[in-house]
Amino acid sequence: MTDQPSETVTFADIERAHDRLDDDSVVKRTPVERSTSLDTMTGGEVSLKMEHLQWTGSFKTRGAYNTIAQLAADGGTERVVAASAGNHAQGVALAATRLGIDATIVMPTDAPQAKVDATRGYGADVDLVGRDFQAAMAHAQGLVDDDATAFVHAYDDPAIVAGQGTLGIEMCEDRDVDTVVVPIGGGGLISGIATAYSHLSPETRVVGVQAEGAATVHESLDKGIPVTLDSVSTIADGIATGGISELTLSLIDEHVDEVVTVSDDEIAQAVLLLMERAKQVVEGAGAASVAALLGDDLDVEGERVFALLCGGNLDMTMLRTVLVHALTDRQQILRLQVRIDDRPGEMGCLSNVVADHGANIRSVRHDRSAPELDVGEAYLLFRVETSGAGHARAIIDSIREEGYEVSHENA
């Protein structure tokens, strides 16, 4: 057990937040869709909660509005400051603008440009500082220099957690399920949802999901104190906080049944799957719940399952990166290295082999500098579009039948 923090969140807090958010122009009820594709893949009955279709593209508006509405009601707050990789930024910007309060958001220098532009579009000033969330956080906290300025934390605030917990009430009303799967960054979302479920549906299993490159919950639970990483590495920037708080750790310890981790490869595959099968564009953090369902650490066979798609703010550059990675992993983009005698006609011969299989060569180049090559030899390095692993194997087999030495990469 972790030590209890001085503040916590109760279901009554979430109910009061639910009343504050009873305005479709601030927070709308997001739809639910059954996924027969995921049913087949998991052996369960999988429903998707489409919170990525929320205003600002994520759940973050819930907590931000609940917090800033109380600050506005108390009076004396003229400006709010926050640190965010992007989704909390947009939630704070929208809430502050709606409530007539100035907002300054500090974001990492590598924050997706789409999220930076959207945050400014919602009315906030944006400062780009630091290489990661922790650096942005340190700078933002230094901007709170008078009584009229309030810091709005992304997750270490009971009002934030209670606001996110309103999504738990909504999900309980949407579906009666055996398991709900929720992504974890700083833990505010799962803390609020799990608190709601513990009151409304205590028999439901609540499972949290972290990205491997930003996972802190298991170690924090083992040590009984929040653990913060020096650096994080994941394509899921929305859950790349690299730390949780005493508040969220205590709520996770009390109300969350299980926590699993997923790799960036699994997240990329989940993003692609949701585009292909569910026709939904979801960012890495939002797709983490589906990645967990498809992984080896979570068994939902025979269960009714709710997977939360919590964010849809996917930068187009990141989308390209994710798609190329996922397609390469499937061998729909095939990277071939073919050893040849460096003479005229070799590229044409190999191109014909690929063309005979109806595949398209996206790029090709020579490498004559590899130390293992003999004088007069070279590598041809191809990137080929295929229909999948079977098609890729057929191409490789045909190249070998022509007498060439060939190797390939799957990722």
C-alpha positions in Angstrom: 0.0 0.0 0.0 1.1 3.6 -0.7 0.9 6.3 1.8 -2.3 8.3 1.5 -1.9 11.9 0.3 -3.4 14.8 2.1 -6.0 15.2 -0.6 -8.0 12.5 -2.4 -11.0 12.3 -4.8 -14.3 10.8 -3.9 -17.3 9.9 -6.0 -19.1 12.9 -4.6 -16.4 15.1 -6.1 -16.9 13.5 -9.5 -20.7 13.9 -9.3 -20.2 17.7 -8.6 -17.8 17.9 -11.6 -20.4 16.1 -13.7 -23.0 18.8 -12.8 -20.5 21.6 -13.8 -19.9 19.9 -17.1 -23.5 19.6 -18.0 -23.1 21.8 -21.1 -22.7 20.2 -24.6 -20.8 23.2 -25.8 -18.1 22.5 -23.2 -18.1 18.7 -22.9 -20.2 16.5 -25.2 -21.3 12.9 -24.7 -19.0 10.9 -27.0 -20.3 7.9 -29.0 -19.7 4.2 -28.5 -19.2 1.7 -31.3 -18.9 -2.1 -31.2 -15.8 -3.5 -33.0 -16.5 -6.9 -34.5 -12.9 -7.0 -35.8 -11.6 -6.7 -32.2 -14.2 -9.3 -31.1 -12.6 -11.8 -33.5 -9.1 -10.9 -32.6 -9.6 -11.0 -28.8 -12.4 -13.5 -28.3 -14.3 -10.9 -26.3 -17.1 -8.4 -27.0 -15.2 -5.1 -27.6 -16.8 -1.7 -27.5 -14.8 1.5 -28.3 -15.5 4.7 -26.3 -14.8 7.5 -28.9 -13.5 10.2 -26.5 -11.1 11.2 -29.2 -14.2 12.9 -30.8 -14.5 15.2 -27.7 -14.0 19.0 -28.1 -10.3 19.6 -28.5 -9.8 16.0 -29.5 -9.4 14.5 -26.1 -10.8 14.0 -22.6 -8.6 16.7 -21.1 -11.3 19.4 -21.4 -13.2 17.6 -18.6 -10.6 18.1 -15.9 -9.5 21.5 -17.2 -12.9 23.0 -17.2 -13.8 21.5 -13.8 -10.7 23.1 -12.3 -10.8 26.5 -13.9 -14.6 26.8 -13.3 -13.9 26.6 -9.6 -11.1 29.1 -9.8 -13.3 31.5 -11.7 -16.1 31.0 -9.1 -13.8 31.7 -6.2 -12.6 35.0 -7.8 -9.1 36.5 -7.8 -7.7 34.3 -10.6 -6.8 36.3 -13.7 -4.5 33.9 -15.4 -3.8 30.2 -15.5 -0.6 28.5 -16.4 -0.1 24.9 -17.5 2.5 22.5 -18.9 1.5 20.0 -21.5 2.6 17.8 -24.5 -0.5 19.0 -26.2 -3.9 17.6 -25.1 -4.0 19.2 -21.6 -2.9 22.4 -23.3 -5.9 22.5 -25.5 -8.3 21.6 -22.7 -6.9 24.4 -20.5 -6.9 26.9 -23.4 -10.6 26.2 -24.3 -11.8 26.2 -20.7 -9.9 29.4 -19.8 -11.2 31.2 -22.9 -14.8 30.1 -22.2 -14.5 31.4 -18.6 -12.8 34.7 -19.5 -9.4 33.9 -17.9 -6.0 34.3 -19.7 -3.9 31.2 -20.2 -0.2 30.6 -20.8 0.8 27.1 -21.8 4.3 25.7 -21.8 4.9 22.9 -24.2 8.1 20.9 -25.1 10.0 22.2 -28.1 9.2 19.0 -30.0 5.5 19.1 -29.3 3.5 18.3 -32.5 2.9 21.5 -34.5 -0.8 20.6 -34.9 -1.2 20.6 -31.1 0.7 23.9 -30.7 -1.4 25.6 -33.4 -4.6 24.2 -31.9 -3.7 25.5 -28.4 -3.1 29.0 -29.8 -6.3 28.7 -31.8 -8.2 28.1 -28.5 -6.9 31.4 -27.2 -3.8 30.6 -25.1 -0.3 32.0 -25.3 2.2 29.2 -25.9 5.8 29.0 -24.8 8.0 26.2 -26.2 10.5 25.3 -23.6 12.6 22.1 -23.0 13.0 18.8 -24.6 10.3 16.9 -22.6 7.3 17.3 -20.3 9.4 17.5 -17.1 11.4 20.5 -18.5 8.2 22.2 -19.6 6.7 21.6 -16.2 9.6 23.2 -14.3 9.4 26.3 -16.5 5.7 26.6 -16.2 5.7 26.4 -12.4 8.2 29.3 -12.4 5.7 31.5 -14.2 3.3 31.4 -11.2 4.6 34.6 -9.6 1.6 36.3 -8.1 -1.7 35.6 -6.4 -3.7 36.2 -9.5 -2.0 33.4 -11.4 -2.9 29.7 -10.8 -1.1 26.6 -12.0 -3.3 24.0 -13.6 -1.6 20.6 -13.2 -2.2 18.0 -15.9 -3.0 15.3 -13.3 -1.8 16.1 -9.7 -5.0 18.0 -8.7 -8.2 16.6 -7.2 -10.3 18.9 -9.4 -8.5 17.6 -12.5 -9.0 13.9 -11.5 -12.7 14.6 -10.6 -13.3 16.1 -14.0 -11.7 13.2 -15.8 -13.8 10.9 -13.6 -17.0 12.2 -15.3 -16.0 10.1 -18.2 -16.3 7.1 -15.9 -19.9 8.0 -15.1 -20.6 8.3 -18.8 -19.0 5.0 -19.6 -20.9 3.2 -16.9 -24.1 4.6 -18.3 -23.1 3.6 -21.9 -22.3 -0.1 -21.4 -22.4 -2.8 -18.7 -18.9 -4.4 -19.1 -16.6 -6.9 -17.4 -13.4 -5.0 -18.1 -12.5 -1.4 -19.0 -9.1 -0.5 -20.5 -7.7 3.0 -19.9 -4.3 4.5 -21.0 -2.1 6.0 -18.2 0.2 8.9 -18.5 0.3 10.9 -15.2 -2.7 8.9 -14.0 -5.4 11.5 -13.7 -7.7 9.9 -16.2 -7.5 6.3 -14.8 -7.7 7.6 -11.3 -11.0 9.4 -12.0 -12.5 6.6 -14.1 -11.5 3.9 -11.6 -13.0 5.9 -8.7 -16.3 6.2 -10.6 -16.3 2.5 -11.4 -15.5 1.5 -7.9 -18.7 3.2 -6.8 -21.0 2.5 -9.8 -19.8 -0.9 -10.9 -17.2 -2.3 -8.4 -17.3 -5.7 -10.1 -15.9 -4.3 -13.3 -12.1 -4.9 -13.8 -10.2 -1.7 -14.4 -7.0 -2.2 -16.4 -4.4 0.6 -17.0 -2.0 0.7 -20.0 1.4 2.5 -20.1 3.8 2.8 -23.0 7.0 0.9 -22.3 9.2 3.9 -22.8 7.3 6.0 -20.2 6.2 3.3 -17.7 6.4 4.2 -14.1 3.3 2.7 -12.4 4.7 -0.8 -11.6 7.9 0.6 -10.0 5.9 3.2 -8.1 3.5 0.6 -6.7 6.4 -1.6 -5.7 8.2 1.2 -3.9 5.1 2.9 -2.5 6.2 6.3 -3.8 5.9 8.0 -7.2 8.8 7.3 -9.5 9.8 9.8 -12.2 11.9 8.9 -15.2 14.8 11.0 -16.3 13.8 10.7 -19.9 11.0 9.0 -21.9 10.8 7.5 -25.3 7.5 6.7 -27.0 5.5 7.7 -30.0 2.5 8.1 -27.6 3.3 11.7 -26.6 0.0 12.1 -24.8 1.0 9.6 -22.1 4.7 10.5 -22.1 4.7 12.3 -18.7 7.4 10.0 -17.3 5.8 10.2 -13.8 2.7 10.1 -11.7 1.9 11.9 -8.4 1.1 10.8 -4.8 -2.5 11.6 -5.5 -2.8 9.4 -8.6 -0.6 6.7 -7.3 -2.8 6.3 -4.2 -6.0 6.2 -6.3 -4.5 3.7 -8.8 -3.4 1.5 -5.8 -6.9 1.6 -4.4 -9.1 1.3 -7.4 -7.1 -0.1 -10.4 -7.0 -3.9 -10.7 -4.2 -4.4 -13.2 -1.6 -2.4 -15.2 0.1 -3.6 -18.4 2.7 -2.0 -20.7 2.7 -1.9 -24.5 5.6 -1.3 -26.9 5.7 1.4 -29.6 5.4 -1.4 -32.2 2.2 -2.5 -30.6 0.9 1.1 -30.4 1.7 1.7 -34.1 -0.1 -1.5 -35.1 -3.1 -0.4 -33.1 -3.2 3.0 -34.7 -3.2 1.4 -38.1 -5.8 -1.2 -37.2 -8.2 1.5 -35.9 -7.8 3.3 -39.2 -8.4 0.2 -41.3 -11.1 -1.5 -39.3 -12.9 1.2 -37.2 -12.3 4.1 -39.6 -11.0 6.2 -36.7 -7.8 8.3 -36.6 -6.5 8.0 -33.1 -3.2 9.2 -31.6 -0.7 6.8 -30.0 -2.0 7.5 -26.5 -5.5 7.0 -27.6 -4.7 3.7 -29.3 -2.8 2.2 -26.3 -5.9 0.6 -24.9 -6.4 -1.4 -28.2 -2.7 -2.2 -28.3 -3.1 -3.8 -24.8 -6.1 -5.9 -26.0 -4.0 -7.2 -28.9 -1.0 -7.9 -26.7 0.0 -11.0 -24.7 -0.4 -9.5 -21.2 -4.2 -9.0 -21.1 -6.7 -11.8 -21.6 -10.3 -10.7 -22.3 -11.6 -13.8 -23.9 -15.3 -14.3 -23.3 -15.6 -10.8 -21.6 -17.5 -7.7 -22.4 -14.8 -5.0 -22.8 -14.7 -1.2 -23.0 -11.6 0.2 -24.7 -11.1 3.9 -24.2 -9.9 5.9 -27.3 -8.9 8.9 -25.3 -7.2 11.2 -27.8 -7.3 11.9 -31.6 -4.8 14.7 -32.0 -2.4 12.9 -34.3 0.1 15.1 -36.0 0.5 14.3 -39.7 4.2 13.9 -39.4 3.8 11.4 -36.6 1.0 9.7 -38.6 3.4 9.1 -41.5 6.1 7.8 -39.1 3.6 5.4 -37.4 2.2 4.2 -40.7 5.6 3.5 -42.2 6.7 1.7 -39.1 3.5 -0.4 -38.9 3.5 -1.2 -42.6 7.1 -2.2 -42.5 6.4 -4.5 -39.5 3.7 -6.2 -41.6 6.1 -6.4 -44.6 3.7 -4.3 -46.6 6.8 -2.1 -47.0 9.6 -4.5 -47.6 13.3 -3.5 -47.2 15.5 -5.7 -49.3 19.3 -5.9 -49.5 20.5 -7.8 -52.6 24.1 -8.6 -53.3 25.0 -8.2 -57.0 27.9 -8.1 -59.4 28.2 -4.4 -60.1 27.6 -4.4 -63.8 24.9 -3.1 -66.2 21.6 -4.9 -66.3 21.5 -6.2 -62.7 19.1 -3.6 -61.5 16.8 -4.2 -64.4 16.8 -8.0 -63.8 15.8 -7.5 -60.2 13.2 -4.9 -61.0 11.6 -7.3 -63.4 11.4 -10.0 -60.7 9.6 -7.6 -58.4 7.3 -6.4 -61.3 6.4 -10.0 -62.1 4.9 -10.3 -58.7 2.8 -7.1 -59.1 4.8 -5.2 -56.5 5.9 -1.6 -56.6 9.5 -0.4 -56.0 9.3 2.8 -53.9 13.0 3.5 -53.9 16.3 1.9 -54.8 20.0 2.7 -54.2 23.5 1.2 -54.6 25.9 0.6 -51.7 29.4 -0.1 -52.8 31.2 0.7 -49.5 30.2 -2.2 -47.3 33.5 -3.8 -46.0 32.3 -7.4 -46.7 31.8 -6.7 -50.4 34.5 -7.9 -52.9 35.9 -5.6 -55.6 33.3 -5.4 -58.3 30.3 -6.2 -56.0 27.6 -3.9 -54.6 24.4 -4.1 -52.6 21.1 -3.0 -54.2 18.8 -1.6 -51.4 15.1 -1.7 -52.3 12.0 -0.5 -50.6 9.1 -2.4 -52.1 5.3 -2.1 -51.5 3.6 -5.5 -51.1 0.2 -6.7 -50.0 1.6 -8.4 -46.9 3.9 -11.1 -45.5 2.9 -13.8 -48.0 3.5 -11.5 -51.0 6.9 -10.5 -49.5 8.0 -14.1 -49.1 7.1 -14.9 -52.7 9.2 -12.0 -53.9 12.2 -13.0 -51.8 12.0 -16.6 -52.9 12.0 -15.5 -56.6 15.0 -13.3 -56.1 16.9 -16.2 -54.5 15.8 -18.5 -57.3 17.6 -16.1 -59.7 20.8 -16.8 -57.8 21.0 -13.7 -55.7 21.9 -13.4 -52.0 19.1 -11.4 -50.4 18.2 -10.3 -46.9 15.3 -8.2 -45.6 14.2 -6.2 -42.6 10.9 -6.5 -40.8 11.1 -3.2 -38.9 
